[in-house]
């Protein structure tokens, strides 16, 4: 199915920038239109490091899933805010280490879901499911995810570069707490989030350029605010840190700045 056909079926106008397609451009993908490229370019001119940030977020996801599978033995994953498929998706990484791993992807974007159903296929020993639900609708997400995941057993909740789409008025910490509360003790919550901490003026300019053109606005948050999203759950070392500093595979002093914080916490007890 062509990108044009997918967009037509989803009801999206290719003349309106789309968050998943803009992000896909920064990742070097091909699923984007002129409006998406213009928006991506406007942000790049304000903060060129946005491309490094998108790639850093992808690398963090891979490191986090490998840690969860190898070190914690996690066999169940709930990934909310899936985005367009790209190489090394969470289920591919998890099932490469634990073939029977089960993954539920959740997104409320018809374009993303169309791509996901066409391209995200499970290993035969495991399972993949796709949930059409908004992050705000925690009840539907938990109910639908239970078709694939056993919430009496530990699972990993992945909220990667998605909570910055939730304004403060919608209480993102409450959303995280509700979803985490549905997980068994010993589960883990993984968050990455846009921040302006490292370059306030440049990031603010980039955010303004993005929000001017894209219907889904973004909200950068500080280190303290991102930490608060975990709601007091015990953090896995090294805690909430700049995204490239979360358990890097190779310590590289020349890593480009990436405007995201990232962290992981365990459920079942609070500080």
N, C-alpha and C positions, 0 to 999 in steps of 0.2 A: 504494500500500500504506500502511495506517495505521501510526502509531507503535506502536499496540497490537499489530498483526500482526507488525511487525518484532521487537518485544520478545518476543512469544510464540515466534517462530521461532528467535530467538537463544538461548533458554533462560534469559534473565536475568529476575530477579524485580524488578518495578518498585518493590517495597517496600524494596529494597536500593539505597542510593546508588551511582551508577555514575560513574566519573571523567569519561568523555566527556560525560555528560549534565549533571553539575555544571558543567563548564567551559562547556558550551553555554549554561547559564543565565547565567553571568557575561558571556558575549558577547552576551546579549540574544536568544538563539535561542528556539525553541519546543519542542525535542525533550528534554523532561525531565518528571519526575513529582514528586509531593509530597515523596518522600524525598530527591530530588536538590535540590529547592528548600530544604528544611529545612537540609540540609548546607551548601549555598551560603550561606544566610542566617546560619548559625552562624559561618562563617568571616568573612563580611562584618562581623559585629558585633565580631569580634576585630581585624580589619584591613580597614577599608573599602576600602583601596587595592587589594585583590585584583581588583576589577573593572577598575580602570585597568591593572593588570598583565596581565590576560587580553587586553585590547584592545591594549596595547603589544606583547605577543608577536605578535599577529596583524599589526600594522603592521610590526614588525621582519621577519617572514616576507616580507611584500610587498616591503619595501626590499631585503632580501637577494636575493630571486629576480630583481628588476629589475636589481640590480647584477651578478649572475651572468650574466644574459642579455645585458645591454647592454655591460658593461665587459669581461667575460671570454668572451663568446660561448659560454657553456655551453648545450648542447642536450640534456643528459641529467640527470635528477634522481631520486634515491632518497630518498623521504620516509618515515621510519620513525616510527610513532606517529601515524597520520593524524588521528585524531579524527573527529568528525562533520563532514560537509561544511558549509561556510559560504561566504558571498560571497567572491569573489576567492581561489579555491583556487590552490595553486602551479601546477598545469598550466594554469589559465586565464591567469595572469600570464605564465608562460613562453611559452605558445603565442601570446599576444597580441603578443609581441615576436619570437618565432621560431616560426612556425607548425608547423615540423617537429619541435619539441621532443618528447622522449619522457620519460614520467614513470612510475615504479613506486612505488606506495604500499604500505606494509607495516604490518600491524596484526594482532594475534591475537584481536581482539574481534569476535565474530560480529555484534553490533549495529552496530558501526562498518562492518564489511565489507558488511553488507546495505545500509546507507545509501549506501556508496561505490559499489557496483555499480549502484545505482538512479539515482544523481544525478551521479556524476563521469564525464562523457563527453568524449572527446578531440576536438580539431579533426581534420578528415579528413586533414590532411597529417602529423599526428603520431600519438602513441600513448599510451594510459594502460593500466596493468596494476595488479592488486590482488593482493597476496601475503598469504596467511594464515600468519603466522609471528610468534613472540615475539622481542623484541629480543635476548634471550639466545642465540637460535638463529641465530648469524651465518652458519653454513654454508648453512642453508636459504634465508635471505634472499639471500645472494649468488648461489646457484644459481638461484633462482626469478627474481630480478631480471634475470639474464642472458637471459631470454626476451625482454625488452624493451630492455635497455640493452647497449651494447657496451663492456665494461670495458677494452678496449684503447685507448679514447678517453676524454678527460677527462669527468668527471661531478661532480655536486654531491651530497653526502650531507647531508640535513637531519635534525637531531636536535633538534627544537624542543619544549621543555617536556616532554621524555620521560625524560631521564636521571635526573631527581630521583625517578623511580619505582624506580630501581635502587639497592638498599642497598650500602653499602661492602663488605659481605661477598661481593657478586657482582662486584666489581671493574669498575665502569663504564668506567674508563680502558682496561682490556684490551679491552672490547667495542668501544670507539671505535677503538682501534688495529687490531683485527682487521678491522673494516669498512673503515677507511681504507686498510689494506694491500691490499685487493682493488681499489683504484682506480688508474687510470693516473696517471703524473706529470702535474702541472698540474690535477689535480682539487682540489675544495675541500670542506672539512668545516665545517658551520654548526651551532652549538650555542646554545641558550638554556636557562637553568636558574634555578630558584627559589633565592633567597638570603635570609638573615635579616640581612645586613650593615647594612641601612639602618634597621631597627627590630627589634632582636633580640627584645624581649619580646613585642611585638604579633604578629610573624610566628610566633614559637614558639607562642603561644597559638592562632593560626589553624591552624597545622599540627597541633597536638594535637587541636583540634576536628575537623579533617578526618580525621585518622587514627583517631579514635575511632569514626567512622561508616562510612568507606569502606574496603572490603577491601584496595584497593591503596594502601599507605602511601606518603607522600612524604618526601624527605630534602632539606632546604635545604642548600646548600653555600656556602662563602665564595668570595671572588674568587680567592684562591690555589688553592682546590680546583677551581673551574671551569676555571681556566687549565690546571691539571694534566691535565684530561680531554683536552686537545689533544695531550698526549704529546710536547711539544717541536716540533711542526710549526710552521713560520713563520706568524705571525699576520698577517692583512691589517689594515692600519691602519684604525681606531684601536686595535686589539687587543681584549682582553676588557674591556668597559665596561658600566656600567648600560645596560639595553636601549634606553632612549630616546635614548642618546647615540651609538648606532652609526649613523653616517652619516645623521643625521636630514634629512628633506627640507627642513624649515624649523626653524630653531633657535628654540625657544619657552622663555623663562626661567620660564614658569609651568606647565610640564608637571607633572602629578601624579606623585608617587613611584610607581615600579613595581619590585616586589621580584624582579627578575630581572637576571642578568648575561647578556651575549651576546657572541659573537665568531665569527670565521671564520678558517680556516687553509688553507694550500695543502699538497698532498702532493708527494712526490717528493724532498724533502730535509728535514733536521732541523737545528735550531739547534745 
